[in-house]
Amino acid sequence: MSWIFVFRSSMGLKSVAAYARALRTRRFLMLTARASELDRVLGLETGADDYLAKPFSVVEFAARVKAILRRVEQLARRSPVQLRSLRAGDLEIDLDRRIARARDRCWN
């Protein structure tokens, strides 16, 4: 699912950062008239996956969107490592390694 959020310049980077934190699983490309190096760095550090300043070509915009989508697809294809363990209070049992741990003690 894709979402487009539009931020007015008066909203500032704090609003963008808040959305970036709230939507960690979403990717976004920042399109802005602010083109200085500092603005680009701040935009990326607040959570943008890419930053494109106006004026920009439609071809470059499309290429950047495709690059983000490729990264998202690659992340989705990776199978996460399934760690099989059980935890209850201080006790942890690693089912794969057949080890039990509790408070600085280990049993195998």
C-alpha positions in Angstrom: 0.0 0.0 0.0 1.3 3.4 -0.9 0.7 6.7 0.9 1.4 10.2 -0.1 1.8 12.8 2.6 1.9 16.5 1.7 3.7 18.8 4.1 3.5 22.6 3.8 6.8 24.4 4.3 5.3 26.0 7.5 5.0 22.6 9.1 8.8 22.2 9.2 11.1 19.2 9.7 9.7 18.4 13.1 6.4 17.4 11.5 8.2 15.2 9.0 10.3 13.7 11.8 7.2 12.9 13.8 5.6 11.2 10.8 8.8 9.3 10.1 8.9 7.9 13.7 5.2 7.0 13.6 5.4 5.3 10.2 8.7 3.5 10.5 7.5 0.8 8.1 6.7 3.3 5.3 9.2 4.8 3.0 9.2 8.4 1.8 10.9 10.7 -0.6 11.1 14.3 0.3 10.3 16.8 -2.5 11.2 20.3 -1.6 12.4 23.7 -2.8 15.1 23.7 -0.1 18.3 22.6 -1.9 21.2 23.4 0.4 23.4 20.7 1.7 22.3 21.3 5.2 18.6 21.0 4.2 19.3 17.7 2.4 21.2 16.3 5.3 18.5 17.4 7.8 15.8 15.8 5.6 17.6 12.5 5.4 18.5 12.5 9.1 14.9 13.2 10.1 13.8 10.0 8.4 13.4 10.6 4.6 14.6 7.7 2.5 15.6 10.1 -0.3 15.6 13.8 -0.9 14.8 15.6 -4.2 14.9 19.4 -4.5 13.0 21.5 -7.1 13.3 21.9 -9.9 13.7 18.2 -10.8 13.1 16.1 -13.9 10.3 13.6 -14.0 12.8 11.0 -15.2 15.0 11.5 -12.1 11.9 11.5 -9.8 10.7 8.2 -11.4 14.2 6.6 -11.0 14.3 7.6 -7.3 10.9 6.1 -6.7 11.8 2.9 -8.4 15.0 2.7 -6.4 13.0 3.0 -3.1 10.6 0.4 -4.3 13.5 -2.0 -5.2 14.9 -1.6 -1.7 11.4 -2.3 -0.2 11.0 -5.4 -2.3 14.4 -6.7 -1.4 13.7 -6.2 2.3 10.3 -8.0 1.9 12.0 -11.0 0.1 14.5 -11.6 2.9 13.4 -14.3 5.2 13.9 -13.1 8.8 15.9 -15.4 11.0 13.5 -17.3 13.2 14.9 -17.6 16.6 13.1 -20.3 18.5 13.3 -19.5 22.2 10.9 -19.4 25.1 11.1 -16.8 27.9 9.4 -16.8 31.3 10.6 -14.2 33.8 14.4 -14.7 34.2 14.3 -18.1 32.4 15.1 -18.3 28.7 15.2 -21.6 26.8 16.9 -21.7 23.4 15.2 -24.5 21.6 17.7 -24.7 18.7 20.8 -24.8 20.8 19.1 -26.7 23.6 20.3 -24.3 26.3 18.5 -22.9 29.3 19.6 -19.6 31.0 18.5 -17.9 34.1 20.3 -15.2 36.0 24.0 -15.7 35.0 23.6 -19.5 34.9 23.5 -21.7 31.9 22.4 -25.3 31.4 22.8 -27.5 28.4 
